[in-house]
Amino acid sequence: MLGRALFSRARTALGRFSAATDGNIAVIFTLAAIPVLLIVGAAIDYSRANAARSAMQAALDSTALMLSKDLTSGTITAAQIPSKAQAYFTALYTNRDGQGASVSATYTTATSSAPATILLTGSGYIKYDFMQLAGLLPGAGAAPTTMNFGATSTTTWGNVKMRVALALDNTGSMAQDGKITALRNAVAGTGGLIDQLSALSKNNGDVYISVIPFAKVVNVGTSNYSQWWIDWTDWLNPPTAQPNNGSMGTGSASLQAMLPMNWHAVGPGARCPWSNSNGGFTCTAGPTSTSNVSTIPSSGTYKGYICPSVDYNSHTIYNGCWVSTQVGTTPQVFCSGNGNCACPKNSSGSNVTGCSCTGSGSSKSCSGYIYTHDWTQPGINDTTHNTNQPRVSAVVGFAGNAWTPSTSTPTVQNNWQQVSTNPISTWTGCITDRTQPNDATGVLPLLNDVTTRFPANEYYENNTAYCSSSASPQLEPIIPLSYDWSTLKSAVNAMQPTGGTDQAVGLAWAWQSLIPGGPLNAPTEDSNTTYNRVIILLSDGLNTEDRWPVYGDGSSQASGNPIDARQALMCQNLKNATDANGQPMYTIYTIQVNTSSPADPTSTVLQNCASSPDKFYMLTSSSQIVTTFKTIGTALSKLRLSR
């Protein structure tokens, strides 16, 4: 309107100037002003047209996305696409300068070599406000009155597919402030993320989702106990062969238990040689028992069984016992050459029967009834029992059944040749961090490299074996990539708050769930198809514990945040991974739910793990969980849209 008024005034003034005979300078000025006004006006008209086109492009993109959802869900048929496209577009396109706007829609069905597409073509025009001045120039013909513009948008199925891994915090603190309920609603509720993503799937397999509930461990399910990719080293071995309890380079003292000097005199009736402060565990009444005893049973089924309790440092259960087998019937020397040699004590504090010591210092020597101690998992010489599980080659005693300065390092190999007291078939499904450096990589497991396999664990904290199906609450098992939306929702709705926080193990299995050929059997990928691989990691707290107890005690990390350091390395490896076209292999979203009072600090490791700053979300209330997942779902939906 402003342009038309200026044009009218300019034409009137030009008429007056052309009739005048006493102002040649004014006439010349007027003629020169027309091109200037034309240039300025052209810029304004072009700007208006560009704004109208941008508005059209946005309306077309939204229309294409809604059409794809409608067609996928069966709300419309292919024949209804043109009319529905016009209806959506008309409602969305509100630019006042654009006139005569219309849209045409072309639907192309999929073929063996090309995906199905919806092509939207929009057109319109604006009326010039200033360019009509061009008709006033000497010798000019009729001035143009309109400028046409257009835009296109294409949505496709078939050549772009989506695989989304959800690593979801199931730790105990998720019970606070309604966080676990909000998370269930955000992912599995009506209109939640699963509904949003499933609506994008035209055909089975267009969209896959995996669910990775995590605490200190993940639960891969007991049915996997026979899988070759499991590392049974820690699960089968005694406390004295647990390298994960070492210092791991942090400078802390090792937490790994040591055999006492008087080990071969320890038998039925002797006091338990360990405590939580000495070794990290006590003794129990039998294999896998949680009833602590102060002395080794001297009668009953488990007479002479030295069974370690839950480890105080690593919060894990040991899956065997040392069995005391008496050697001969007369006292023998079991320790000499050190002033610390001593007889084991009985429940009353006296030396065990038959034990005595002589001398002092380096001349001290102790004698008593002698016992060997095999660990109740099949030894390397057993070829009969539990043949479907690995053999335990851990050392279980000193050479000659005696500690001396020259035999101070245990060398006797386990030689248990009976049925295991706790075979691997009793494993409850817990998996912990891989052996370093592969705790931070996505390398697939290899038969000839145990560091690439996944360590079985028997996580036990707060008097609960969280992976056990009888636990209440249970850490829910992983759901590999699936398009069974009902099963996925059920798994999410079953999630309950459990133990401590190790974000890295959840992230590691989210990564594994997206790798074809891995332990979770991710579907193979077609080289002619583009894949959007997405990881969403949500946690409500800072890391507190992982496989290595010197890194954290379950309530806080060790100095220097070693758990975060391992996770940061994994995040960097994830972000460095590229596809065949050199593009980032994964898109990573991270969410910190921070409702604590006082609030936790911002998690640097989560913040830096996100693919870009806009993909990290700091939430301060449970209600934001739902809105955040909707925001991410909308962003993922747009990945299905191409121009």
C-alpha positions as a printed NumPy array, in Angstrom:
array([[  0.   ,   0.   ,   0.   ],
       [  2.815,   2.391,   0.821],
       [  4.395,   1.664,  -2.566],
       [  1.16 ,   2.448,  -4.433],
       [  0.753,   5.777,  -2.596],
       [  4.328,   6.765,  -3.384],
       [  3.829,   5.75 ,  -6.993],
       [  0.652,   7.898,  -7.263],
       [  2.339,  10.904,  -5.743],
       [  5.371,  10.519,  -7.973],
       [  3.173,  10.396, -11.103],
       [  1.28 ,  13.588, -10.07 ],
       [  4.5  ,  15.421,  -9.349],
       [  5.964,  14.295, -12.646],
       [  2.953,  15.717, -14.478],
       [  3.407,  19.105, -12.848],
       [  7.103,  19.122, -13.568],
       [  6.643,  18.208, -17.236],
       [  4.226,  21.127, -17.744],
       [  6.534,  23.664, -16.141],
       [  8.727,  25.957, -18.327],
       [ 10.671,  27.781, -15.657],
       [ 12.612,  25.049, -13.88 ],
       [ 14.88 ,  22.987, -16.103],
       [ 16.954,  21.96 , -13.09 ],
       [ 13.855,  20.625, -11.392],
       [ 12.912,  18.678, -14.499],
       [ 16.359,  17.129, -14.673],
       [ 16.235,  16.24 , -10.951],
       [ 12.861,  14.605, -11.373],
       [ 14.008,  12.476, -14.265],
       [ 17.11 ,  11.397, -12.314],
       [ 15.06 ,  10.508,  -9.212],
       [ 13.029,   7.888, -11.055],
       [ 15.919,   5.366, -11.486],
       [ 16.946,   5.912,  -7.851],
       [ 13.431,   5.215,  -6.634],
       [ 13.323,   2.215,  -8.977],
       [ 16.486,   0.689,  -7.492],
       [ 15.337,   1.165,  -3.909],
       [ 11.869,  -0.091,  -4.729],
       [ 13.19 ,  -3.145,  -6.518],
       [ 15.101,  -4.126,  -3.373],
       [ 11.973,  -3.75 ,  -1.263],
       [  9.85 ,  -5.74 ,  -3.713],
       [ 12.466,  -8.487,  -3.878],
       [ 12.62 ,  -8.663,  -0.096],
       [  8.842,  -9.059,   0.058],
       [  8.948, -11.819,  -2.54 ],
       [ 11.759, -13.629,  -0.718],
       [  9.836, -13.509,   2.569],
       [  6.753, -14.873,   0.815],
       [  8.81 , -17.697,  -0.69 ],
       [ 10.437, -18.577,   2.668],
       [  7.004, -18.753,   4.277],
       [  5.88 , -20.995,   1.428],
       [  8.874, -23.307,   1.892],
       [  8.151, -23.69 ,   5.604],
       [  4.48 , -24.402,   4.899],
       [  5.39 , -26.987,   2.248],
       [  7.856, -28.739,   4.591],
       [  5.26 , -28.981,   7.346],
       [  2.624, -30.138,   4.87 ],
       [  4.93 , -32.842,   3.514],
       [  5.714, -34.067,   7.011],
       [  2.035, -34.244,   7.985],
       [  1.12 , -36.012,   4.752],
       [  3.828, -38.619,   5.348],
       [  2.512, -39.26 ,   8.858],
       [ -1.088, -39.503,   7.601],
       [ -0.178, -41.894,   4.819],
       [  1.96 , -44.023,   7.144],
       [ -0.765, -44.301,   9.781],
       [ -3.449, -45.019,   7.183],
       [ -5.406, -41.836,   7.912],
       [ -5.459, -41.007,   4.184],
       [ -5.035, -42.947,   0.955],
       [ -2.69 , -42.079,  -1.899],
       [ -5.661, -40.714,  -3.875],
       [ -6.417, -38.217,  -1.105],
       [ -2.925, -36.734,  -1.033],
       [ -3.612, -33.776,  -3.432],
       [ -6.723, -32.544,  -1.625],
       [ -5.193, -33.065,   1.808],
       [ -2.032, -31.264,   0.699],
       [ -4.06 , -28.225,  -0.388],
       [ -5.981, -28.2  ,   2.892],
       [ -2.846, -28.374,   5.035],
       [ -1.031, -25.806,   2.917],
       [ -3.91 , -23.328,   2.945],
       [ -4.045, -23.483,   6.741],
       [ -0.292, -23.084,   7.126],
       [  0.51 , -20.403,   4.541],
       [ -0.4  , -17.04 ,   6.046],
       [  1.971, -14.579,   4.351],
       [ -0.002, -11.409,   3.466],
       [  2.103, -10.383,   0.466],
       [  1.88 , -13.748,  -1.269],
       [ -1.13 , -14.05 ,  -3.525],
       [ -2.533, -16.775,  -5.722],
       [ -0.705, -19.389,  -3.651],
       [ -1.413, -22.979,  -4.627],
       [  0.17 , -26.384,  -4.198],
       [  0.29 , -29.512,  -6.307],
       [  1.167, -32.942,  -4.962],
       [  2.658, -35.905,  -6.782],
       [  2.897, -39.301,  -5.093],
       [  5.303, -41.868,  -6.528],
       [  5.167, -45.449,  -5.276],
       [  8.341, -47.256,  -4.311],
       [ 10.2  , -49.481,  -6.741],
       [ 13.018, -51.951,  -6.265],
       [ 15.557, -49.197,  -6.896],
       [ 13.845, -46.048,  -5.63 ],
       [ 11.863, -45.023,  -2.554],
       [  8.283, -43.832,  -2.417],
       [  8.03 , -40.043,  -2.487],
       [  5.569, -37.195,  -2.111],
       [  6.639, -34.154,  -4.134],
       [  4.944, -30.864,  -3.275],
       [  5.263, -27.906,  -5.635],
       [  4.029, -24.518,  -4.507],
       [  3.592, -21.333,  -6.559],
       [  2.389, -17.794,  -5.985],
       [  3.148, -14.16 ,  -6.741],
       [  3.391, -10.732,  -5.163],
       [  2.178,  -7.462,  -6.665],
       [  4.935,  -4.952,  -7.287],
       [  4.742,  -1.77 ,  -5.271],
       [  7.747,  -0.017,  -6.785],
       [  8.715,  -1.772, -10.003],
       [  5.765,  -0.095, -11.767],
       [  7.92 ,   3.027, -11.823],
       [  9.897,   1.384, -14.62 ],
       [  7.061,   2.313, -16.966],
       [  7.802,   6.015, -16.392],
       [ 11.282,   5.813, -17.83 ],
       [ 11.678,   7.322, -21.313],
       [ 11.132,   4.696, -23.992],
       [ 10.003,   2.064, -21.458],
       [  7.127,  -0.185, -22.304],
       [  4.46 ,  -1.415, -19.918],
       [  5.846,  -1.945, -16.412],
       [  5.59 ,  -5.434, -14.776],
       [  2.928,  -5.657, -12.092],
       [  3.722,  -9.014, -10.386],
       [  6.66 , -11.218,  -9.399],
       [  6.202, -15.004,  -9.387],
       [  7.893, -17.347,  -6.886],
       [  7.766, -21.015,  -6.008],
       [  9.187, -23.762,  -3.77 ],
       [  9.251, -27.551,  -3.533],
       [  9.473, -30.141,  -0.773],
       [  9.903, -33.905,  -0.946],
       [  9.328, -36.517,   1.725],
       [ 10.647, -40.015,   1.148],
       [ 10.331, -43.568,   2.477],
       [ 12.676, -46.433,   1.929],
       [ 16.053, -44.837,   1.291],
       [ 16.306, -43.173,   4.719],
       [ 15.747, -45.357,   7.756],
       [ 16.044, -44.644,  11.444],
       [ 17.544, -46.621,  14.304],
       [ 17.231, -45.115,  17.787],
       [ 18.862, -46.431,  20.973],
       [ 17.451, -45.222,  24.299],
       [ 19.929, -45.435,  27.216],
       [ 17.682, -44.708,  30.195],
       [ 18.764, -44.196,  33.804],
       [ 17.084, -46.721,  36.115],
       [ 19.053, -45.862,  39.251],
       [ 17.561, -45.485,  42.718],
       [ 17.37 , -41.696,  42.584],
       [ 14.915, -41.908,  39.677],
       [ 12.277, -42.726,  42.322],
       [ 12.466, -39.127,  43.546],
       [ 10.285, -36.252,  42.297],
       [  8.267, -38.498,  39.982],
       [ 11.146, -38.871,  37.528],
       [ 10.666, -42.539,  36.618],
       [  6.946, -41.992,  36.038],
       [  7.615, -38.968,  33.854],
       [ 10.207, -40.953,  31.884],
       [  7.77 , -43.789,  31.251],
       [  5.141, -41.322,  30.033],
       [  7.618, -39.44 ,  27.85 ],
       [  8.766, -42.575,  26.046],
       [  5.874, -45.054,  26.23 ],
       [  2.838, -42.89 ,  26.987],
       [  0.192, -41.882,  24.459],
       [  1.849, -39.502,  22.009],
       [  5.253, -40.262,  23.528],
       [  8.508, -40.867,  21.669],
       [  7.649, -44.43 ,  20.613],
       [  4.35 , -43.205,  19.141],
       [  6.101, -40.318,  17.401],
       [  8.747, -42.529,  15.804],
       [  6.475, -45.443,  14.971],
       [  4.264, -43.034,  13.004],
       [  7.192, -42.442,  10.648],
       [  7.421, -46.095,   9.665],
       [  5.737, -46.888,   6.353],
       [  7.061, -50.448,   6.302],
       [  8.388, -52.755,   9.015],
       [ 12.04 , -51.918,   9.577],
       [ 11.836, -48.279,   8.493],
       [ 12.228, -47.378,  12.176],
       [ 13.833, -49.478,  14.906],
       [ 14.129, -48.646,  18.611],
       [ 16.216, -50.31 ,  21.335],
       [ 15.746, -49.786,  25.08 ],
       [ 18.782, -49.935,  27.392],
       [ 17.839, -49.564,  31.073],
       [ 21.025, -49.058,  33.097],
       [ 22.255, -48.667,  36.653],
       [ 25.784, -49.75 ,  37.601],
       [ 25.292, -52.582,  35.103],
       [ 22.928, -53.578,  32.333],
       [ 20.836, -56.737,  32.215],
       [ 21.175, -58.69 ,  28.969],
       [ 18.981, -61.555,  30.187],
       [ 19.816, -64.954,  31.65 ],
       [ 19.137, -66.771,  28.384],
       [ 22.455, -65.469,  27.072],
       [ 24.555, -67.459,  29.557],
       [ 25.763, -69.785,  26.793],
       [ 26.846, -66.962,  24.455],
       [ 30.516, -66.935,  23.491],
       [ 30.8  , -63.146,  23.768],
       [ 30.511, -63.179,  27.567],
       [ 33.7  , -62.869,  29.626],
       [ 33.347, -65.091,  32.719],
       [ 36.735, -64.244,  34.238],
       [ 35.521, -62.181,  37.192],
       [ 32.275, -64.12 ,  37.675],
       [ 34.018, -67.491,  38.065],
       [ 37.175, -66.457,  39.901],
       [ 37.768, -66.078,  43.644],
       [ 38.312, -62.653,  45.263],
       [ 42.087, -63.141,  45.011],
       [ 41.856, -63.144,  41.197],
       [ 39.824, -59.978,  40.576],
       [ 41.976, -57.515,  38.613],
       [ 39.037, -55.088,  38.496],
       [ 39.667, -54.543,  42.224],
       [ 43.147, -53.22 ,  41.533],
       [ 44.237, -49.585,  41.541],
       [ 43.708, -49.114,  37.766],
       [ 46.411, -46.467,  37.698],
       [ 44.66 , -44.057,  40.054],
       [ 47.349, -44.266,  42.704],
       [ 44.961, -45.846,  45.218],
       [ 45.934, -48.962,  47.103],
       [ 44.756, -52.176,  45.525],
       [ 41.441, -53.525,  46.813],
       [ 42.148, -57.038,  45.619],
       [ 42.139, -59.641,  48.385],
       [ 45.337, -61.548,  49.264],
       [ 45.749, -65.03 ,  50.714],
       [ 46.847, -64.818,  54.361],
       [ 50.173, -66.281,  55.463],
       [ 48.446, -68.968,  57.531],
       [ 46.122, -69.898,  54.651],
       [ 46.948, -73.589,  54.694],
       [ 46.07 , -73.867,  58.399],
       [ 42.626, -72.324,  57.881],
       [ 39.943, -74.996,  58.053],
       [ 36.7  , -75.945,  59.843],
       [ 36.182, -73.951,  63.041],
       [ 38.767, -71.273,  62.221],
       [ 37.776, -67.64 ,  62.184],
       [ 37.061, -66.118,  58.797],
       [ 40.428, -64.728,  57.654],
       [ 38.853, -61.686,  55.978],
       [ 36.751, -58.668,  56.892],
       [ 35.329, -55.705,  54.994],
       [ 38.454, -53.738,  55.877],
       [ 40.755, -56.653,  55.068],
       [ 39.883, -58.048,  51.66 ],
       [ 36.511, -56.349,  51.284],
       [ 34.294, -59.247,  52.336],
       [ 33.493, -61.65 ,  55.16 ],
       [ 32.494, -65.326,  55.205],
       [ 29.059, -66.863,  54.701],
       [ 27.346, -70.092,  55.71 ],
       [ 27.526, -71.582,  52.22 ],
       [ 27.72 , -70.908,  48.474],
       [ 25.777, -67.774,  47.407],
       [ 24.458, -67.404,  50.96 ],
       [ 23.919, -63.926,  52.347],
       [ 24.107, -65.121,  55.969],
       [ 27.467, -64.042,  57.364],
       [ 29.37 , -66.264,  59.802],
       [ 32.374, -65.435,  61.96 ],
       [ 33.917, -68.898,  61.702],
       [ 34.168, -71.467,  58.952],
       [ 31.445, -74.145,  59.302],
       [ 32.725, -77.183,  61.209],
       [ 29.738, -79.415,  60.487],
       [ 26.929, -79.923,  58.013],
       [ 26.876, -79.919,  54.225],
       [ 29.315, -77.045,  53.971],
       [ 31.839, -78.128,  56.588],
       [ 35.162, -76.467,  55.763],
       [ 33.686, -74.278,  53.006],
       [ 35.209, -70.779,  53.02 ],
       [ 32.582, -68.793,  51.14 ],
       [ 33.134, -65.066,  50.534],
       [ 30.237, -62.69 ,  51.072],
       [ 29.17 , -59.827,  48.832],
       [ 32.21 , -57.67 ,  48.12 ],
       [ 32.033, -54.523,  50.222],
       [ 33.97 , -52.497,  47.64 ],
       [ 32.662, -53.664,  44.277],
       [ 29.096, -54.608,  45.358],
       [ 29.297, -57.963,  43.616],
       [ 28.644, -61.554,  44.654],
       [ 31.376, -64.163,  44.283],
       [ 30.185, -67.399,  42.725],
       [ 32.125, -70.079,  44.512],
       [ 33.813, -71.124,  47.764],
       [ 37.195, -72.502,  48.819],
       [ 36.83 , -76.042,  50.096],
       [ 39.142, -77.144,  52.921],
       [ 40.622, -80.574,  52.29 ],
       [ 42.843, -81.874,  55.09 ],
       [ 46.309, -83.153,  54.128],
       [ 47.466, -85.969,  56.445],
       [ 46.573, -86.389,  60.086],
       [ 49.587, -84.839,  61.794],
       [ 50.613, -81.194,  62.182],
       [ 52.968, -79.762,  59.531],
       [ 54.724, -76.434,  59.018],
       [ 52.415, -74.019,  57.177],
       [ 54.319, -70.76 ,  57.708],
       [ 57.948, -69.868,  58.492],
       [ 60.564, -67.187,  58.072],
       [ 58.472, -64.183,  59.104],
       [ 57.491, -62.693,  62.452],
       [ 53.909, -62.27 ,  61.25 ],
       [ 53.33 , -65.997,  60.94 ],
       [ 50.549, -66.988,  63.348],
       [ 48.03 , -69.7  ,  64.066],
       [ 44.416, -69.148,  62.955],
       [ 42.061, -68.433,  65.846],
       [ 38.829, -70.228,  66.695],
       [ 35.549, -68.645,  67.842],
       [ 36.835, -68.218,  71.409],
       [ 40.017, -66.489,  70.31 ],
       [ 42.348, -69.409,  70.992],
       [ 44.609, -71.113,  68.48 ],
       [ 42.821, -73.73 ,  66.386],
       [ 43.34 , -77.307,  67.542],
       [ 46.81 , -78.694,  66.874],
       [ 48.43 , -75.359,  65.977],
       [ 51.521, -73.85 ,  67.644],
       [ 54.407, -71.514,  66.793],
       [ 58.061, -71.331,  67.844],
       [ 60.789, -68.72 ,  67.493],
       [ 60.434, -65.074,  66.523],
       [ 61.208, -62.729,  63.669],
       [ 62.713, -64.434,  60.662],
       [ 63.175, -67.574,  62.75 ],
       [ 59.504, -67.956,  63.546],
       [ 57.76 , -71.162,  62.409],
       [ 54.155, -72.321,  62.814],
       [ 52.778, -75.849,  62.499],
       [ 49.286, -77.279,  62.473],
       [ 46.853, -79.407,  60.542],
       [ 47.211, -78.608,  56.829],
       [ 44.43 , -77.968,  54.303],
       [ 44.38 , -77.39 ,  50.581],
       [ 41.729, -75.035,  49.218],
       [ 40.26 , -75.546,  45.762],
       [ 37.726, -73.062,  44.44 ],
       [ 34.374, -74.692,  43.636],
       [ 34.344, -73.932,  39.922],
       [ 35.75 , -76.539,  37.512],
       [ 39.53 , -76.424,  37.356],
       [ 41.643, -76.77 ,  34.276],
       [ 42.062, -80.529,  34.796],
       [ 38.352, -81.297,  35.004],
       [ 36.967, -82.777,  31.789],
       [ 33.706, -84.126,  33.181],
       [ 31.691, -81.466,  34.982],
       [ 30.047, -78.334,  33.61 ],
       [ 31.639, -78.838,  30.237],
       [ 29.571, -75.97 ,  28.827],
       [ 31.427, -73.38 ,  30.901],
       [ 35.036, -72.095,  31.079],
       [ 37.631, -73.572,  33.442],
       [ 39.043, -71.64 ,  36.388],
       [ 42.825, -71.458,  36.455],
       [ 43.142, -69.071,  39.416],
       [ 45.858, -69.812,  41.98 ],
       [ 44.516, -71.116,  45.288],
       [ 47.548, -71.86 ,  47.462],
       [ 51.271, -71.654,  48.187],
       [ 53.791, -74.152,  46.881],
       [ 54.32 , -76.996,  49.328],
       [ 51.209, -75.892,  51.236],
       [ 53.341, -73.458,  53.209],
       [ 54.153, -69.746,  53.186],
       [ 57.9  , -69.068,  53.21 ],
       [ 59.935, -66.093,  52.001],
       [ 60.654, -68.069,  48.833],
       [ 57.035, -69.225,  48.287],
       [ 55.267, -66.006,  49.315],
       [ 53.473, -65.726,  45.965],
       [ 50.62 , -68.214,  45.464],
       [ 51.282, -70.551,  42.531],
       [ 49.075, -73.622,  43.104],
       [ 46.381, -73.82 ,  40.419],
       [ 42.751, -74.562,  41.145],
       [ 42.019, -78.273,  40.745],
       [ 38.31 , -78.636,  41.571],
       [ 37.006, -81.687,  39.728],
       [ 33.455, -81.883,  40.959],
       [ 30.164, -80.27 ,  40.035],
       [ 30.241, -76.506,  40.438],
       [ 28.453, -75.112,  43.481],
       [ 27.217, -72.272,  41.281],
       [ 27.431, -72.933,  37.51 ],
       [ 27.138, -70.13 ,  34.974],
       [ 23.551, -71.163,  34.222],
       [ 22.612, -69.502,  37.541],
       [ 23.888, -66.1  ,  36.334],
       [ 21.163, -63.461,  36.556],
       [ 22.117, -61.472,  33.439],
       [ 24.236, -58.577,  34.754],
       [ 26.978, -57.232,  32.482],
       [ 29.531, -54.654,  33.578],
       [ 32.099, -52.46 ,  31.782],
       [ 34.491, -54.146,  29.394],
       [ 38.167, -54.499,  30.184],
       [ 40.066, -51.333,  29.351],
       [ 40.65 , -49.968,  26.756],
       [ 37.572, -51.559,  25.179],
       [ 35.25 , -50.152,  27.834],
       [ 35.424, -46.991,  25.713],
       [ 35.175, -48.495,  22.215],
       [ 32.484, -50.   ,  20.02 ],
       [ 34.685, -52.859,  18.827],
       [ 32.787, -56.102,  18.325],
       [ 33.69 , -59.061,  20.575],
       [ 36.369, -61.471,  19.371],
       [ 36.926, -65.085,  20.398],
       [ 40.682, -64.662,  20.676],
       [ 40.656, -61.412,  22.661],
       [ 38.982, -61.555,  26.067],
       [ 39.258, -57.767,  26.472],
       [ 36.673, -57.366,  23.702],
       [ 34.131, -59.621,  25.387],
       [ 31.555, -58.467,  27.953],
       [ 32.143, -59.35 ,  31.632],
       [ 29.403, -61.188,  33.489],
       [ 28.697, -59.717,  36.903],
       [ 26.514, -60.497,  39.902],
       [ 25.598, -56.991,  41.03 ],
       [ 24.317, -56.871,  44.618],
       [ 23.636, -53.653,  46.492],
       [ 21.115, -52.501,  49.089],
       [ 20.441, -56.179,  49.853],
       [ 19.186, -56.764,  46.324],
       [ 20.538, -58.743,  43.367],
       [ 19.139, -56.243,  40.88 ],
       [ 19.332, -58.381,  37.726],
       [ 17.54 , -61.35 ,  39.282],
       [ 14.009, -61.974,  38.051],
       [ 12.993, -62.389,  41.685],
       [ 14.4  , -59.01 ,  42.69 ],
       [ 12.032, -56.237,  43.659],
       [ 12.709, -53.979,  41.956],
       [ 14.514, -55.649,  39.061],
       [ 16.767, -53.878,  36.613],
       [ 14.809, -54.593,  33.431],
       [ 16.564, -56.481,  30.606],
       [ 17.737, -54.762,  27.45 ],
       [ 15.382, -54.786,  24.465],
       [ 17.426, -54.988,  21.218],
       [ 16.366, -53.029,  18.133],
       [ 12.711, -53.754,  17.477],
       [  9.631, -52.405,  15.74 ],
       [  7.328, -54.313,  18.08 ],
       [  5.96 , -51.098,  19.564],
       [  3.864, -52.898,  22.163],
       [  6.86 , -54.837,  23.511],
       [  8.966, -51.69 ,  23.618],
       [  6.288, -49.813,  25.545],
       [  5.859, -52.681,  27.99 ],
       [  9.602, -52.739,  28.661],
       [  9.685, -49.01 ,  29.353],
       [  6.595, -49.1  ,  31.559],
       [  8.152, -51.933,  33.59 ],
       [ 11.25 , -49.89 ,  34.481],
       [ 11.856, -49.394,  38.211],
       [ 14.501, -47.413,  40.127],
       [ 17.36 , -49.715,  41.18 ],
       [ 21.04 , -49.157,  42.115],
       [ 24.022, -46.876,  41.486],
       [ 24.942, -44.831,  38.419],
       [ 27.284, -45.837,  35.583],
       [ 26.174, -43.946,  32.497],
       [ 29.038, -45.409,  30.478],
       [ 27.745, -48.993,  30.574],
       [ 24.333, -47.806,  29.349],
       [ 25.951, -45.772,  26.587],
       [ 28.191, -48.688,  25.589],
       [ 25.208, -50.987,  25.108],
       [ 23.215, -48.338,  23.277],
       [ 26.174, -48.25 ,  20.877],
       [ 26.311, -52.048,  20.623],
       [ 22.577, -52.208,  19.934],
       [ 23.118, -50.212,  16.731],
       [ 25.999, -52.307,  15.363],
       [ 25.075, -55.155,  12.979],
       [ 26.837, -58.387,  13.839],
       [ 27.131, -57.492,  17.514],
       [ 25.859, -59.331,  20.594],
       [ 22.35 , -57.837,  20.269],
       [ 21.955, -58.991,  16.654],
       [ 21.165, -55.592,  15.164],
       [ 19.642, -56.059,  11.686],
       [ 22.032, -55.802,   8.773],
       [ 22.202, -52.539,   6.86 ],
       [ 21.629, -52.118,   3.124],
       [ 24.511, -50.319,   1.415],
       [ 21.984, -48.539,  -0.829],
       [ 20.088, -47.11 ,   2.136],
       [ 20.828, -44.087,   4.29 ],
       [ 20.519, -44.658,   8.042],
       [ 19.937, -42.158,  10.794],
       [ 21.544, -43.767,  13.863],
       [ 20.558, -41.971,  17.048],
       [ 21.464, -42.413,  20.712],
       [ 19.469, -40.693,  23.469],
       [ 21.114, -40.875,  26.901],
       [ 19.136, -39.698,  29.948],
       [ 20.475, -39.646,  33.498],
       [ 19.338, -37.889,  36.646],
       [ 22.649, -37.923,  38.485],
       [ 26.404, -37.961,  38.317],
       [ 28.388, -41.19 ,  37.917],
       [ 29.122, -42.878,  41.24 ],
       [ 30.375, -46.421,  40.521],
       [ 31.389, -48.794,  37.779],
       [ 33.312, -52.05 ,  37.431],
       [ 36.359, -50.61 ,  39.204],
       [ 35.61 , -49.919,  42.887],
       [ 38.599, -47.596,  43.293],
       [ 36.851, -45.255,  40.834],
       [ 33.774, -44.768,  43.048],
       [ 32.122, -46.15 ,  46.162],
       [ 28.501, -45.859,  45.072],
       [ 27.949, -42.383,  46.475],
       [ 30.8  , -40.384,  44.941],
       [ 33.651, -40.674,  42.481],
       [ 37.346, -40.854,  43.263],
       [ 39.459, -37.747,  42.847],
       [ 39.823, -36.71 ,  39.217],
       [ 36.477, -38.231,  38.133],
       [ 37.975, -41.402,  36.6  ],
       [ 34.521, -42.79 ,  35.723],
       [ 33.744, -39.625,  33.768],
       [ 37.14 , -39.81 ,  32.097],
       [ 36.399, -43.283,  30.725],
       [ 32.945, -42.169,  29.568],
       [ 34.356, -39.021,  27.952],
       [ 36.726, -41.186,  25.922],
       [ 33.825, -43.36 ,  24.772],
       [ 31.822, -40.278,  23.793],
       [ 34.736, -38.993,  21.753],
       [ 35.089, -42.341,  19.984],
       [ 31.363, -42.316,  19.21 ],
       [ 31.513, -38.791,  17.811],
       [ 34.607, -39.619,  15.753],
       [ 32.914, -42.597,  14.07 ],
       [ 31.99 , -41.842,  10.444],
       [ 29.995, -43.606,   7.745],
       [ 31.042, -44.491,   4.195],
       [ 30.47 , -40.874,   3.129],
       [ 32.645, -39.444,   5.867],
       [ 29.638, -38.14 ,   7.801],
       [ 29.141, -38.676,  11.554],
       [ 27.844, -42.183,  12.125],
       [ 25.736, -41.28 ,  15.161],
       [ 23.615, -38.405,  16.393],
       [ 23.796, -38.191,  20.19 ],
       [ 21.291, -36.456,  22.462],
       [ 22.038, -36.218,  26.189],
       [ 19.634, -35.233,  28.959],
       [ 20.502, -34.375,  32.563],
       [ 17.523, -34.363,  34.919],
       [ 18.643, -32.201,  37.828],
       [ 15.915, -31.954,  40.46 ],
       [ 18.214, -32.327,  43.469],
       [ 18.31 , -29.725,  46.213],
       [ 20.929, -28.415,  46.292],
       [ 21.225, -29.024,  42.566],
       [ 23.97 , -31.215,  41.156],
       [ 26.534, -29.404,  39.032],
       [ 26.109, -29.593,  35.28 ],
       [ 27.532, -32.887,  34.066],
       [ 30.412, -31.92 ,  31.824],
       [ 30.678, -35.442,  30.444],
       [ 27.004, -35.447,  29.401],
       [ 27.209, -31.931,  28.017],
       [ 30.275, -32.722,  25.904],
       [ 28.918, -36.086,  24.779],
       [ 26.041, -34.525,  22.833],
       [ 26.665, -34.204,  19.097],
       [ 26.204, -30.42 ,  19.36 ],
       [ 25.347, -27.942,  22.156],
       [ 21.682, -27.819,  21.137],
       [ 21.411, -31.587,  21.706],
       [ 22.209, -31.348,  25.437],
       [ 19.249, -30.664,  27.719],
       [ 19.47 , -29.591,  31.357],
       [ 16.124, -30.244,  33.047],
       [ 15.189, -28.961,  36.487],
       [ 11.777, -30.583,  36.878],
       [ 10.252, -33.957,  36.054],
       [  7.576, -32.325,  33.906],
       [ 10.275, -31.229,  31.461],
       [ 11.097, -34.856,  30.636],
       [  7.894, -35.219,  28.587],
       [  8.336, -31.933,  26.71 ],
       [ 12.002, -32.658,  26.012],
       [ 11.293, -36.055,  24.48 ],
       [  8.564, -34.481,  22.338],
       [ 11.084, -31.888,  21.153],
       [ 13.595, -34.603,  20.289],
       [ 10.869, -36.674,  18.619],
       [  9.924, -33.732,  16.434],
       [ 13.57 , -33.195,  15.499],
       [ 13.937, -36.866,  14.59 ],
       [ 10.752, -36.704,  12.538],
       [ 12.289, -33.939,  10.452],
       [ 15.213, -36.225,   9.637],
       [ 12.722, -38.106,   7.469],
       [ 12.128, -34.944,   5.442],
       [ 14.398, -34.083,   2.492],
       [ 14.265, -31.122,   0.135]])
